[in-house]
Structure formats: structure tokens, C-alpha cells
Amino acid sequence: MSTQTDQTLFSEDVISYIPALRAYAWTLTRRHQDVDDLVQETLTKAIANVHRFRPGTNLRAWLMTIMRNTFYNEIVKTKRERPGGEDCVSGTASVPSTQEWALRGSELMSAISRLPAHYRETLILVVMLGESYETAAEICGVAIGTIKSRVNRARVMVIEELGEKVPERL
């Protein structure tokens, strides 16, 4: 980044991607307590390495790649440390939702959270965040065909887990 204008535009673009980064962070961490930390770490690394970003390339994919790498690097670092149990009461709502749509949405998110990591990640990137297959392939470091297969298989697994009939076109 050579000028103040370039840095301002970069900052504005990064800020516009924060909601997508938060959604992707939830996909990776599956713990609401860790989402903001991962987003913050990603933004810190992006700002520190802004000189490595090539203008004209996909900023969103660059940020998500930083996030993905940060997440997996953190897993390696903290593999021996396991704070608290996953069934800790502090992570649950104190009053459960009573609306049918909220329950069904909760069932859907539970089904997605039980998917193997590589299926969950691609389903969230392509279906929920609206990333293209090409961008998802770039973020995950795999071929486009692999992304398409994973998304399709993830859809089928979620539909089956929810007790619905899988459409023939899937």
C-alpha cells in the first residue's frame, strides 16, 4: 500500500468483510466464545501483512485464508491444552427458544456442526456465505471439483440427519 488513500480503501474493504469473517470463524471454531478472538487475530495479521496483499486480487479470500491458517495453527499450538468441557453450561442459552422456526434452525445448525470438518467448512463457505466454488477452493487449498463434491455430500448428510427425503437431483 503506497498511499494514504490506498490504505483507507483497504481498511474500508476489510471492515465490510467482518460479518462474513465472523460467520466463517463460527464455522471453524463452533464456539461463540472464540469467534471474536479469531476475527481479531485475523484482522491483526492482515493489517501487519498489508504489504503482502496484491491489489486487484480477492481480498475476501485473502482474509479467509489468513483466518483458516490462523485457526489451524492455533490448534497445533494448543493441542495439549484443553480449557473447560465442551458440555459446559456457560455456553448454553438460559431460556430455550419456543418458536418452531428457531427450533428447526437450531436442529439445522446442530446437524451442520456434526458434519466432518471438511464438509462443514465447504458447506458454510459456499451455501451460507455465498462464496464461489473457485474462491472456496482457493481458501481451502483444494480443487474446485473437490469443493463441489464436498458441498453436495454435506447437503445430503444434513438432509438425511434432519429426517427429510433427499431430492433426486442431489
C-alpha positions as CSV (number, residue, x, y, z in Angstrom):
1,M,0.0,0.0,0.0
2,S,1.7,3.1,-1.1
3,T,-0.7,6.0,-0.4
4,Q,-3.0,7.1,2.4
5,T,-5.9,6.7,0.0
6,D,-5.0,3.1,-0.7
7,Q,-4.8,2.3,3.0
8,T,-8.2,4.0,3.6
9,L,-9.8,2.0,0.8
10,F,-8.2,-1.2,2.1
11,S,-9.5,-0.5,5.6
12,E,-13.0,0.1,4.4
13,D,-13.0,-3.1,2.3
14,V,-11.7,-5.1,5.3
15,I,-14.4,-3.7,7.6
16,S,-17.1,-4.6,5.1
17,Y,-16.0,-8.3,5.3
18,I,-16.2,-8.5,9.1
19,P,-19.7,-10.1,9.1
20,A,-18.5,-12.8,6.7
21,L,-15.4,-13.3,8.7
22,R,-17.4,-13.8,11.9
23,A,-19.6,-16.3,10.1
24,Y,-16.6,-18.2,8.9
25,A,-15.0,-18.0,12.3
26,W,-18.1,-19.7,13.8
27,T,-17.8,-22.4,11.2
28,L,-14.2,-23.1,12.2
29,T,-14.5,-22.7,16.0
30,R,-18.1,-23.8,16.6
31,R,-17.8,-21.9,19.9
32,H,-19.3,-18.4,20.1
33,Q,-16.8,-17.5,22.7
34,D,-13.9,-17.9,20.3
35,V,-15.4,-16.2,17.2
36,D,-14.4,-12.6,18.1
37,D,-10.9,-13.7,19.1
38,L,-10.3,-15.4,15.8
39,V,-11.7,-12.5,13.8
40,Q,-9.5,-10.1,15.8
41,E,-6.4,-12.2,15.3
42,T,-7.1,-12.4,11.6
43,L,-7.5,-8.7,11.3
44,T,-4.4,-8.1,13.3
45,K,-2.4,-10.4,11.0
46,A,-4.0,-8.8,7.9
47,I,-3.0,-5.3,9.0
48,A,0.5,-6.4,9.9
49,N,0.9,-8.0,6.5
50,V,-0.9,-5.5,4.3
51,H,2.2,-5.1,2.2
52,R,1.8,-8.7,1.1
53,F,-1.7,-8.2,-0.3
54,R,-1.7,-7.7,-4.0
55,P,-4.2,-5.0,-5.1
56,G,-6.6,-6.4,-7.7
57,T,-6.8,-9.9,-6.1
58,N,-9.7,-11.2,-3.9
59,L,-9.4,-9.5,-0.5
60,R,-12.1,-11.6,1.0
61,A,-10.4,-14.9,0.0
62,W,-7.1,-13.5,1.3
63,L,-8.7,-12.6,4.7
64,M,-10.4,-16.0,5.0
65,T,-7.2,-17.8,4.1
66,I,-5.4,-15.9,6.9
67,M,-8.3,-16.9,9.2
68,R,-8.2,-20.6,8.2
69,N,-4.4,-20.7,8.6
70,T,-4.6,-18.9,12.0
71,F,-7.2,-21.3,13.3
72,Y,-5.3,-24.5,12.3
73,N,-2.0,-23.1,13.6
74,E,-3.7,-22.4,16.9
75,I,-5.0,-25.9,17.1
76,V,-1.4,-27.2,16.7
77,K,-0.2,-24.9,19.4
78,T,-2.9,-25.7,22.0
79,K,-3.4,-29.4,21.3
80,R,-2.2,-30.2,24.8
81,E,-4.3,-27.6,26.5
82,R,-8.0,-28.2,26.8
83,P,-9.8,-25.4,28.7
84,G,-13.2,-26.5,30.2
85,G,-15.5,-29.1,28.9
86,E,-17.5,-28.8,25.7
87,D,-20.6,-29.6,27.7
88,C,-20.1,-26.6,29.9
89,V,-23.3,-24.9,31.0
90,S,-21.9,-21.4,30.3
91,G,-22.2,-21.9,26.6
92,T,-25.9,-22.7,26.6
93,A,-28.9,-20.3,26.5
94,S,-30.6,-19.8,29.8
95,V,-34.1,-19.8,28.2
96,P,-34.6,-22.1,25.2
97,S,-36.4,-20.8,22.2
98,T,-40.0,-21.8,21.8
99,Q,-40.7,-20.7,18.2
100,E,-40.9,-23.6,15.8
101,W,-38.6,-21.8,13.3
102,A,-36.0,-21.3,15.9
103,L,-36.1,-24.9,16.9
104,R,-35.8,-26.1,13.3
105,G,-32.9,-23.6,12.7
106,S,-31.3,-25.0,15.8
107,E,-31.7,-28.5,14.5
108,L,-30.1,-27.5,11.2
109,M,-27.2,-25.8,12.9
110,S,-26.7,-28.9,15.1
111,A,-26.7,-31.1,12.1
112,I,-24.2,-28.9,10.3
113,S,-22.0,-28.8,13.4
114,R,-21.8,-32.6,13.5
115,L,-20.5,-32.8,9.9
116,P,-16.9,-33.7,9.5
117,A,-14.8,-30.5,9.5
118,H,-14.0,-30.5,5.7
119,Y,-17.7,-30.9,4.8
120,R,-18.9,-28.4,7.3
121,E,-16.3,-25.8,6.2
122,T,-17.2,-26.1,2.5
123,L,-20.9,-26.1,3.1
124,I,-20.7,-22.9,5.2
125,L,-18.4,-21.2,2.7
126,V,-20.4,-22.0,-0.4
127,V,-24.0,-22.3,0.8
128,M,-24.2,-19.9,3.8
129,L,-21.6,-17.3,3.0
130,G,-22.2,-17.4,-0.8
131,E,-18.5,-17.9,-1.8
132,S,-18.0,-19.2,-5.3
133,Y,-16.6,-22.7,-5.7
134,E,-13.4,-21.2,-7.1
135,T,-13.0,-18.9,-4.0
136,A,-13.8,-21.8,-1.6
137,A,-11.2,-24.0,-3.4
138,E,-8.6,-21.2,-3.1
139,I,-9.4,-20.8,0.6
140,C,-9.3,-24.5,1.4
141,G,-6.4,-25.2,-0.9
142,V,-8.1,-28.0,-2.9
143,A,-9.5,-28.5,-6.4
144,I,-12.9,-27.0,-7.4
145,G,-14.2,-30.5,-8.1
146,T,-13.4,-31.4,-4.5
147,I,-15.3,-28.4,-3.2
148,K,-18.4,-29.3,-5.4
149,S,-18.3,-32.9,-4.1
150,R,-17.9,-31.9,-0.5
151,V,-20.8,-29.4,-0.7
152,N,-23.1,-32.0,-2.4
153,R,-22.2,-34.7,0.2
154,A,-22.6,-32.2,3.1
155,R,-26.1,-31.2,1.8
156,V,-27.1,-34.9,1.6
157,M,-25.8,-35.7,5.1
158,V,-27.6,-32.7,6.6
159,I,-30.9,-33.5,4.8
160,E,-30.7,-37.2,5.9
161,E,-29.9,-36.2,9.5
162,L,-32.9,-33.9,9.7
163,G,-35.1,-36.9,8.6
164,E,-36.0,-35.4,5.3
165,K,-36.1,-37.1,1.9
166,V,-33.1,-36.3,-0.3
167,P,-34.2,-34.8,-3.6
168,E,-33.1,-36.9,-6.6
169,R,-31.2,-34.0,-8.2
170,L,-28.7,-34.1,-5.2
